[in-house]
Amino acid sequence: MGYNFPDMIQVTRKDSKESLENLIRRFTRKVQQGGIVAVAKQSERFEKPISKRDRRSKAIIRKERKAIKIKKIKLGQQPQQR
């Protein structure tokens, strides 16, 4: 399995006067800017496209229900209890 990593990061070598902490800090910053960790975390667990679509549609429904509930509360009406 191959990962779809963004462009590879180029890290310069440690200078003779540079401390190890600065080198690690510089490397960590370049890794975060490159987005490699985010891509690797996304690809840890495979999710079928159908379930992604279902999850998105359910999130839209939840947002709509919440908006209706807040609107009723602002109007002074009691929201329906289930």
N, C-alpha and C positions, 0 to 999 in steps of 0.2 A: 504494500500500500504506500503510495506516495502522497506527501502533503503538498498542497499548493501554497508554498511559502512565497511571500513577497521577495523582492530583490535581496540578494545576500548582503549582509552587513560587512563593511570593511572596518576593522579596528586596527588602529596603528599600534605599533609595538611600544613597549614601556621605555620611556626615556630614562637616562641614568639618574636624573634628578627627581623624577616623578615617583610619588609614593604608591604603594600597592592599593591603598584605599581609593586614590584618585583614578587609578586604572580600572578598578572594579566599578566605581561610580560611572565612569565614562562608558564602559561596556554595557552596563545595565541600562543607561539612558538610550544608547543606540538600539538595543534590543527592543525596548518599549516603543521607541519611535518607529521602528521597522514593522511592528505589529506581529512579530513571529509568535509570541506567547499567546496572543489572542487567537490566531489562526489554529495553533495547536490545541488550545482548549476547546474551540468550536468543533474540531474534528475528533475529539475524544469519544464522543457518543454519536453514533449515526442515528438520524431521525428521518423517517420516511417523509417525502414531500406532502403526502396526503394529511398526515398528522400535523404538519406545520400549518397547512391551510385550515384545518379544523380548529387548531389552537388560536389562530388569528381571528377566525370568525367568532369563536366563543368570547374572545377578549373584546371584540366590538360590541357584542350583545351585552356583556357585563358593563361596559362604559355607558351604553344607552340606558340600561336599567338604573345605574347609579345617578345619571343626570336627571332622570324622571323622579327618582326618590328625593334628590336634593331640591328639585323644583317644587315638589309637593310640600316639603318641610318649610321652604321659604314662603309659600303661600299660606302657611298655617294649617294645612291639612295633615292628617295623621297618615303616615305611609302604611300600606297594607302589610299586615303580618301574615306569615305563611303558616 
